[in-house]
Amino acid sequence: MDRIDKEKEANANIRQLLSERLAQADIISLEVESVNNEHPWMEFAGMYANNPLFDEVLADIAAYRDEIDAEEAIQ
């Protein structure tokens, strides 16, 4: 059994165990109030607004996603 077969078997086992657990679980929603009432990511908003490389990085990310999507479409 090669590595890929072992990974597939492990994923199938995890999926089976998770399905069994979720079949018996109650899923609830829980709202927790923030201590400071600020969104935790607000301090990062706009931090790259004046970075000349930001658009280039976004283009690289989009190109990589397109590459991954194309590979998955072949499989």
N, C-alpha and C positions, 0 to 999 in steps of 0.2 A: 504494500500500500504506500503510494508516494505522498508527498506533503500536501498536494492539492486534494487528494482523496480524503486525507485525514482532516483537513480544514472543512471540507464539505460535510463529512460525518459529524464533526464537532458542531458546526452550525446547525445541522439538522437536529442534533441532540438538544442544543440550547433552545431552539425554536419549539421543540416538543415540550420541554420542561416549562418554558415560559407560557406556552398555551395552556398547559395544565394548571399552572398557578393562577393565570388570569381568569380562567373559567370559574374559579372559586373566589375571586377577589371582588371587592366592592371598590369602585373608583369614585373618589370624591374630589370636590374642588375646595381648596383652602385659600382664603385670602388673608395675607399677612401685611400689616401696615408697616411702612418703612419708618425707621427712627427719625430720619431727617426729611422725609417726604420728597426727596429728589430722586429722579431716575438715576440708577447707579452708573449709567454710561454717559450722562450729560457732561461730565468733565472731559470726555474725549471728543465731543461733538466739535467739528470744525478744526481739529488739531492739525490737519494736513491741508487746510484751505489755501495756504500760500506756498506750498511745496511744489516746485516745478516738476517733480518726478511723479506726482500723484496720478495724473492722467495716464502716464506711461505704465505705471504699475497696474492700474485698472485694466488697461488694454492687454497687458500680459496675462492677467487673471482670466479675462474673457477668452483669450486665445487658448489658454490651457483648458478651460471648461469645454470649449468647442472641440478640442483634441480628444478629451476624455469621452464626450458625448459621441463623437465619430467612432471611437474604438468600441464603445458599448453597442452602437448600432450594428456593427459588423458581427458581434457575438450573438 
